[in-house]
Amino acid sequence: MRDYQQTIDFLYNSFPMFQNIGAGAYKPGLGRMLEMLDTIGCPHEKLRVIHVAGTNGKGSTAHTLAAILNSAGYRTGLFTSPHLVDFRERIRINGEMISRQEVVEFVENHGMLMPGDGIAPSFFELTTAMAFDHFARHDVDVAVVEVGLGGRLDCTNVVKPDLCVITNISFDHVALLGDTLEKIAAEKAGIIKHGVPVVIGESADLPGVRKIFADTAASVGAPITYADDCPRFASMSRGEGSVIYSGTNFGDIVSELTGECQPKNAATILCAVKVLVDHGWRIQAADVARGFAGVCSLTGLAGRWMRRKVKGVDVICDTGHNKGGWEYLSDTLSSIPDLRMVIGFVNDKDVSGILSMMPRDAMYYFTQASVRRAMPAAELAGYAGREGISGRCFDDVASAVEAAVGDAADGSTVFVGGSTFIVADFIASLDRIS
């Protein structure tokens, strides 16, 4: 029998994996997934599910909903992607990652799902099946399941949820999902199910998108609620390392997620919780407060405007990786004095549009993540130069961060981001570079 590391290496190297090969790993359609789940006993049919889609914010939303449900006493599964450091981050129950032994046993016990079988699943399909199996065997009360890519043809869309949530719509993966917001919305709307309540996050400024959601919901008799129209909070203020939402339906709430995008996510989450309560879920105000205040410790969420000290220097990392995410990041970064930017991207990302939003008075350290899809630092520097941005190139994230920290003066801030995988490499290297 393989040990855990051998099993992970086998999974990474034997199945089409999006972080390695990009679009080539995307296998749209539900047929393979349903065949695979049938082979292992249809665990997805044993689960109550909250299904979360969206271009941005779905990870924070899924984690916070899981933290609230856990606080309310529900045994809560959480399936998200990608992971940052350890594969097991993707599959949790009440914040606890699936054990190494259970990962090994799933792979060993289901040889019919392995390469060479007629099903031929992708890495994400196999991982999703592992999550559903884990949740079913451990008798979770509810599983919060984050869509991998899109919605309509995503392999998570085999579930029959109690609630669907779509956080927002912006441009990402346009080659796979469509080159207009309306086309992308139609793919995300594919998770809306017959008679299942759906909460839509940001949509007030996108009438075409809103119409697609409304028409889809009407066609399947799904009650639809727009977070833009819900009571959210009377006011918002920022504390030390926190955001305070005053006057919500659940009282005043302190959130440890402080990024500029988080108030929009909070509105969506509060609306979703209200819909759950209206449908009989036992969630008290204290549960909502605890979930918001402790989402990172309760669920292991990381990389969302996360602050760390490296050799006394304030370092912030964020997983925002597309234009929608950078619309929030750019304003905040532009207001930070003496900023040093450690950035890298994957090679299928439209980086020019993102680079155009970056602060011009920062110092730049171009780098590349340790995944096959990583854009070489020199290539990124070339794109940046065409946008009037210059900087130094580094072969790996740790070296770039060490250089930025070494150059920093008192009061300097280092930002690390551009790609989820850049943030992952930074977090993995913290023990070494701190």
C-alpha positions as CSV (number, residue, x, y, z in Angstrom):
1,M,0.0,0.0,0.0
2,R,1.2,3.5,-0.8
3,D,1.9,5.9,2.0
4,Y,0.2,9.3,2.1
5,Q,2.9,11.2,0.1
6,Q,3.1,8.4,-2.5
7,T,-0.7,8.6,-2.8
8,I,-0.8,12.3,-3.3
9,D,2.0,12.1,-5.9
10,F,0.0,9.4,-7.7
11,L,-3.1,11.6,-7.7
12,Y,-1.2,14.7,-9.0
13,N,0.7,12.8,-11.7
14,S,-2.0,10.3,-12.9
15,F,-5.1,12.5,-13.3
16,P,-5.7,15.6,-15.3
17,M,-5.2,18.4,-12.8
18,F,-6.3,22.0,-13.5
19,Q,-3.5,23.7,-11.5
20,N,-1.0,21.8,-13.7
21,I,-2.4,21.8,-17.2
22,G,-5.3,24.3,-17.1
23,A,-8.2,23.9,-19.4
24,G,-7.1,20.4,-20.5
25,A,-8.1,19.1,-17.1
26,Y,-11.6,20.5,-17.3
27,K,-14.0,17.7,-18.2
28,P,-17.4,19.3,-18.4
29,G,-20.5,17.1,-18.0
30,L,-22.0,15.0,-15.3
31,G,-22.0,11.5,-16.8
32,R,-18.6,10.4,-15.6
33,M,-19.3,11.8,-12.1
34,L,-22.6,10.0,-11.8
35,E,-21.1,6.7,-13.1
36,M,-18.3,7.0,-10.6
37,L,-20.6,7.9,-7.7
38,D,-22.9,5.0,-8.6
39,T,-19.8,2.7,-8.4
40,I,-19.1,3.8,-4.8
41,G,-22.6,3.7,-3.5
42,C,-24.1,7.1,-4.4
43,P,-22.8,9.0,-1.3
44,H,-24.1,12.3,-2.7
45,E,-27.6,11.1,-2.3
46,K,-27.2,10.8,1.4
47,L,-26.2,14.4,2.0
48,R,-28.0,17.7,2.7
49,V,-26.0,20.3,0.8
50,I,-25.5,24.0,0.5
51,H,-24.1,24.6,-3.0
52,V,-22.0,27.7,-3.6
53,A,-21.0,29.1,-7.0
54,G,-19.7,32.4,-8.2
55,T,-16.7,34.0,-9.9
56,N,-15.2,35.6,-6.7
57,G,-16.0,35.2,-3.0
58,K,-17.3,31.7,-3.1
59,G,-14.5,30.4,-1.0
60,S,-15.0,33.0,1.8
61,T,-18.7,32.5,1.6
62,A,-18.5,28.7,1.8
63,H,-16.1,28.8,4.7
64,T,-18.2,31.3,6.7
65,L,-21.4,29.4,6.1
66,A,-19.7,26.3,7.3
67,A,-18.4,28.1,10.4
68,I,-21.9,29.4,11.2
69,L,-23.5,26.0,10.8
70,N,-20.8,24.3,12.9
71,S,-21.3,26.9,15.6
72,A,-25.1,26.1,15.4
73,G,-24.3,22.5,16.3
74,Y,-24.6,21.0,12.9
75,R,-21.9,18.4,12.0
76,T,-20.7,20.3,8.9
77,G,-18.7,19.0,5.9
78,L,-16.8,21.6,3.8
79,F,-15.5,20.9,0.3
80,T,-13.5,23.7,-1.4
81,S,-10.7,24.1,-3.9
82,P,-7.9,24.5,-4.6
83,H,-5.8,23.8,-1.5
84,L,-2.9,26.0,-0.5
85,V,-0.5,23.7,1.2
86,D,-2.0,20.3,2.0
87,F,-4.4,18.4,-0.3
88,R,-6.5,17.5,2.7
89,E,-7.5,21.2,3.1
90,R,-10.2,20.5,0.4
91,I,-12.2,18.1,2.6
92,R,-13.1,19.0,6.2
93,I,-15.7,18.1,8.8
94,N,-16.1,20.7,11.5
95,G,-12.8,22.2,10.4
96,E,-10.9,19.0,10.7
97,M,-9.2,17.8,7.6
98,I,-9.7,14.3,6.2
99,S,-7.0,12.1,7.6
100,R,-4.0,11.0,5.6
101,Q,-5.0,7.4,6.1
102,E,-8.5,8.0,4.7
103,V,-7.1,9.5,1.6
104,V,-4.8,6.5,1.1
105,E,-7.7,4.1,1.8
106,F,-10.0,5.8,-0.7
107,V,-7.5,5.5,-3.5
108,E,-6.5,1.9,-2.6
109,N,-10.1,0.7,-2.2
110,H,-11.4,2.2,-5.4
111,G,-9.1,0.9,-8.1
112,M,-12.0,0.9,-10.6
113,L,-11.7,4.7,-10.6
114,M,-8.1,4.8,-11.4
115,P,-6.4,5.5,-14.8
116,G,-7.2,2.8,-17.3
117,D,-10.8,2.4,-16.2
118,G,-13.5,3.4,-18.6
119,I,-14.7,6.2,-16.4
120,A,-11.3,8.1,-16.6
121,P,-12.2,10.9,-14.2
122,S,-10.3,14.1,-13.8
123,F,-8.4,14.9,-10.6
124,F,-11.2,17.2,-9.5
125,E,-13.9,14.6,-10.2
126,L,-12.0,12.0,-8.1
127,T,-11.5,14.5,-5.3
128,T,-15.2,15.4,-5.3
129,A,-16.1,11.8,-5.1
130,M,-13.7,11.3,-2.2
131,A,-15.3,14.3,-0.4
132,F,-18.9,13.0,-0.8
133,D,-17.8,9.5,0.3
134,H,-16.0,11.0,3.4
135,F,-19.0,13.1,4.4
136,A,-21.5,10.3,4.0
137,R,-19.4,7.8,5.9
138,H,-19.0,10.3,8.8
139,D,-22.7,11.2,8.8
140,V,-22.5,14.9,8.4
141,D,-25.7,16.9,9.0
142,V,-24.9,19.2,6.1
143,A,-22.1,19.6,3.5
144,V,-21.2,23.1,2.2
145,V,-19.9,22.4,-1.4
146,E,-18.0,24.9,-3.4
147,V,-18.3,24.7,-7.2
148,G,-15.0,24.0,-8.9
149,L,-15.5,25.9,-12.2
150,G,-18.7,27.3,-13.7
151,G,-21.7,25.5,-12.4
152,R,-24.0,23.9,-15.0
153,L,-21.4,21.2,-16.1
154,D,-19.3,21.2,-12.9
155,C,-19.1,17.8,-11.4
156,T,-20.4,19.0,-8.0
157,N,-23.7,19.8,-9.7
158,V,-24.9,16.2,-9.1
159,V,-26.1,17.2,-5.7
160,K,-29.7,18.0,-4.7
161,P,-29.1,20.9,-2.4
162,D,-31.2,22.6,0.3
163,L,-29.9,26.0,-0.8
164,C,-27.9,27.4,-3.7
165,V,-25.8,30.5,-3.4
166,I,-24.2,32.4,-6.3
167,T,-21.9,35.1,-5.0
168,N,-21.2,37.3,-8.1
169,I,-20.4,37.3,-11.8
170,S,-17.2,38.7,-13.4
171,F,-14.8,37.7,-16.1
172,D,-12.7,34.6,-15.5
173,H,-12.2,31.4,-17.5
174,V,-13.8,33.1,-20.4
175,A,-12.6,30.4,-22.9
176,L,-14.5,27.8,-20.9
177,L,-17.5,29.7,-19.6
178,G,-18.2,32.4,-22.2
179,D,-16.9,35.9,-23.2
180,T,-19.8,37.9,-21.8
181,L,-21.1,38.3,-18.3
182,E,-24.5,37.0,-19.5
183,K,-22.9,33.8,-20.8
184,I,-20.9,33.3,-17.6
185,A,-24.1,33.9,-15.5
186,A,-25.9,31.3,-17.5
187,E,-23.3,28.7,-16.6
188,K,-23.4,29.7,-12.9
189,A,-27.2,29.6,-13.0
190,G,-27.0,26.0,-13.9
191,I,-26.8,25.0,-10.2
192,I,-30.3,26.4,-9.7
193,K,-32.6,23.4,-9.0
194,H,-36.3,22.7,-9.1
195,G,-37.9,24.2,-6.0
196,V,-34.6,24.8,-4.2
197,P,-34.2,28.4,-2.8
198,V,-31.3,30.3,-4.4
199,V,-29.5,33.4,-3.1
200,I,-27.9,35.7,-5.6
201,G,-25.0,38.0,-4.3
202,E,-24.0,41.0,-6.4
203,S,-26.3,41.7,-9.3
204,A,-28.0,45.1,-8.9
205,D,-25.6,46.7,-11.4
206,L,-26.0,43.9,-13.9
207,P,-29.6,43.9,-15.2
208,G,-28.8,41.4,-17.9
209,V,-27.2,39.0,-15.4
210,R,-30.0,39.5,-13.0
211,K,-32.6,38.6,-15.7
212,I,-30.8,35.4,-16.5
213,F,-30.9,34.3,-12.8
214,A,-34.6,35.4,-12.5
215,D,-35.6,33.5,-15.7
216,T,-33.7,30.4,-14.7
217,A,-35.2,30.4,-11.2
218,A,-38.7,30.9,-12.6
219,S,-38.3,28.1,-15.1
220,V,-37.7,25.6,-12.3
221,G,-39.9,27.1,-9.6
222,A,-36.9,28.0,-7.4
223,P,-37.6,30.8,-4.9
224,I,-35.0,33.5,-5.5
225,T,-33.6,36.1,-3.1
226,Y,-31.2,38.9,-4.1
227,A,-28.7,39.9,-1.4
228,D,-28.7,43.4,-2.9
229,D,-32.4,43.6,-1.8
230,C,-32.0,42.0,1.6
231,P,-31.6,43.8,4.9
232,R,-27.9,43.5,5.4
233,F,-26.3,45.9,8.0
234,A,-27.0,49.5,9.0
235,S,-23.3,50.4,9.1
236,M,-19.8,49.1,8.7
237,S,-16.7,50.1,10.5
238,R,-13.1,48.8,10.7
239,G,-11.4,47.8,13.9
240,E,-7.9,46.4,14.5
241,G,-7.8,43.4,12.3
242,S,-11.6,43.1,12.0
243,V,-14.7,44.6,10.4
244,I,-17.8,45.4,12.4
245,Y,-21.2,45.0,10.8
246,S,-23.8,46.9,12.9
247,G,-27.5,46.4,12.8
248,T,-27.8,43.1,11.0
249,N,-30.8,40.7,11.4
250,F,-28.5,38.9,13.8
251,G,-27.3,41.8,15.8
252,D,-23.8,43.4,15.6
253,I,-21.2,41.1,14.1
254,V,-17.4,41.3,14.1
255,S,-15.7,39.5,11.2
256,E,-12.1,38.6,11.0
257,L,-12.1,38.8,7.2
258,T,-11.1,42.4,6.4
259,G,-10.6,42.5,2.6
260,E,-12.4,45.2,0.6
261,C,-14.5,42.5,-1.0
262,Q,-15.7,41.1,2.3
263,P,-18.7,43.4,2.9
264,K,-20.3,42.2,-0.3
265,N,-19.6,38.6,0.8
266,A,-21.0,39.3,4.3
267,A,-24.3,40.6,2.7
268,T,-24.6,37.4,0.7
269,I,-23.9,35.2,3.7
270,L,-26.3,37.1,6.0
271,C,-29.0,36.7,3.3
272,A,-28.3,33.0,2.9
273,V,-28.5,32.5,6.7
274,K,-31.8,34.3,6.8
275,V,-33.2,32.0,4.1
276,L,-32.0,28.9,6.0
277,V,-33.6,30.2,9.2
278,D,-36.9,30.9,7.3
279,H,-36.8,27.2,6.1
280,G,-36.4,25.8,9.6
281,W,-32.7,25.6,10.2
282,R,-31.8,26.2,13.9
283,I,-29.3,29.1,13.7
284,Q,-29.2,31.6,16.5
285,A,-27.6,35.1,16.4
286,A,-24.8,33.9,18.6
287,D,-24.0,31.2,16.0
288,V,-23.7,33.8,13.3
289,A,-21.5,36.0,15.4
290,R,-19.2,33.1,16.3
291,G,-19.0,32.0,12.7
292,F,-18.0,35.4,11.4
293,A,-15.5,36.0,14.2
294,G,-13.8,32.7,14.0
295,V,-14.1,31.5,10.4
296,C,-10.3,31.0,10.0
297,S,-9.8,29.0,13.1
298,L,-13.1,27.1,12.7
299,T,-12.6,26.1,9.0
300,G,-8.9,26.6,8.2
301,L,-9.6,29.5,5.8
302,A,-6.3,31.2,4.7
303,G,-5.0,33.6,2.1
304,R,-7.8,36.2,2.2
305,W,-6.0,39.5,3.0
306,M,-3.9,37.5,5.4
307,R,-1.3,39.4,7.4
308,R,2.0,37.9,8.7
309,K,5.2,39.4,10.0
310,V,8.3,38.3,8.2
311,K,11.5,39.5,9.9
312,G,9.5,42.3,11.4
313,V,8.0,43.4,8.1
314,D,4.2,43.5,7.5
315,V,3.4,41.1,4.7
316,I,-0.1,40.7,3.3
317,C,-1.2,38.0,0.9
318,D,-4.5,37.6,-1.0
319,T,-5.7,35.0,-3.4
320,G,-7.5,37.5,-5.7
321,H,-6.5,36.3,-9.2
322,N,-8.9,37.8,-11.8
323,K,-10.1,41.3,-12.8
324,G,-13.1,41.1,-10.5
325,G,-10.8,40.4,-7.5
326,W,-8.3,43.0,-8.5
327,E,-11.0,45.7,-8.7
328,Y,-11.2,45.4,-4.9
329,L,-7.5,44.9,-4.3
330,S,-6.2,47.8,-6.5
331,D,-7.8,50.6,-4.6
332,T,-6.6,49.3,-1.2
333,L,-3.1,48.7,-2.5
334,S,-2.9,52.1,-4.0
335,S,-3.5,53.7,-0.6
336,I,-0.6,51.8,1.1
337,P,2.7,53.8,1.3
338,D,6.0,52.3,0.5
339,L,4.5,49.1,-1.0
340,R,6.5,46.2,-2.4
341,M,4.6,43.9,-4.7
342,V,5.6,40.2,-5.0
343,I,3.4,39.0,-7.9
344,G,3.1,36.0,-10.3
345,F,0.4,34.5,-12.5
346,V,-0.5,31.4,-14.3
347,N,0.2,31.3,-18.0
348,D,-3.4,31.2,-19.3
349,K,-4.5,34.4,-17.4
350,D,-5.2,37.7,-19.1
351,V,-2.5,39.6,-17.1
352,S,-2.5,42.8,-19.0
353,G,-5.9,43.8,-17.7
354,I,-4.9,43.0,-14.2
355,L,-1.5,44.8,-14.5
356,S,-3.3,47.9,-15.6
357,M,-4.9,48.1,-12.2
358,M,-1.7,47.8,-10.2
359,P,-0.2,50.8,-8.3
360,R,2.5,52.6,-10.3
361,D,4.5,53.8,-7.3
362,A,5.2,50.4,-5.8
363,M,8.4,48.3,-6.2
364,Y,7.9,45.0,-8.1
365,Y,9.3,41.6,-7.6
366,F,8.2,39.2,-10.4
367,T,8.1,35.5,-9.6
368,Q,6.6,32.2,-10.5
369,A,4.7,29.5,-8.5
370,S,5.8,25.9,-8.3
371,V,3.1,24.6,-10.6
372,R,3.4,23.7,-14.3
373,R,1.0,26.4,-15.3
374,A,3.1,29.2,-13.8
375,M,4.0,32.1,-16.1
376,P,7.8,32.5,-16.1
377,A,8.8,35.6,-14.2
378,A,10.7,37.0,-17.2
379,E,7.6,36.7,-19.3
380,L,5.5,38.5,-16.7
381,A,8.1,41.2,-16.5
382,G,7.7,41.7,-20.3
383,Y,3.9,42.1,-19.9
384,A,4.5,44.5,-17.0
385,G,6.9,46.6,-19.0
386,R,4.3,47.2,-21.6
387,E,2.1,48.6,-18.8
388,G,4.9,50.9,-17.6
389,I,5.8,48.7,-14.6
390,S,9.4,47.5,-14.0
391,G,10.9,45.3,-11.4
392,R,13.3,42.4,-10.6
393,C,12.7,38.7,-11.4
394,F,13.0,35.8,-9.1
395,D,12.8,32.0,-9.7
396,D,10.6,31.2,-6.7
397,V,8.2,33.0,-4.3
398,A,10.4,32.6,-1.2
399,S,13.3,34.3,-2.9
400,A,11.1,37.1,-4.1
401,V,9.6,37.7,-0.6
402,E,13.0,37.5,1.1
403,A,14.3,40.2,-1.3
404,A,11.2,42.4,-0.8
405,V,11.5,42.1,3.0
406,G,15.3,42.7,2.8
407,D,14.7,45.9,0.8
408,A,11.9,47.1,3.1
409,A,12.3,50.2,5.4
410,D,10.5,50.9,8.5
411,G,6.8,51.2,7.7
412,S,7.1,49.3,4.4
413,T,4.4,46.7,3.4
414,V,5.0,43.7,1.2
415,F,2.0,42.3,-0.8
416,V,2.1,38.7,-2.2
417,G,-0.4,37.6,-4.8
418,G,-1.6,37.6,-8.4
419,S,-2.3,33.8,-8.3
420,T,-3.6,31.5,-5.7
421,F,-0.5,29.4,-6.2
422,I,1.8,32.3,-5.4
423,V,0.0,32.6,-2.1
424,A,0.2,28.9,-1.6
425,D,4.0,28.9,-2.1
426,F,4.3,31.9,0.3
427,I,2.4,30.2,3.1
428,A,4.3,26.9,2.6
429,S,7.6,28.9,2.9
430,L,6.7,30.9,6.0
431,D,8.6,28.7,8.5
432,R,11.8,29.0,6.4
433,I,11.7,32.7,5.6
434,S,10.3,34.1,8.9
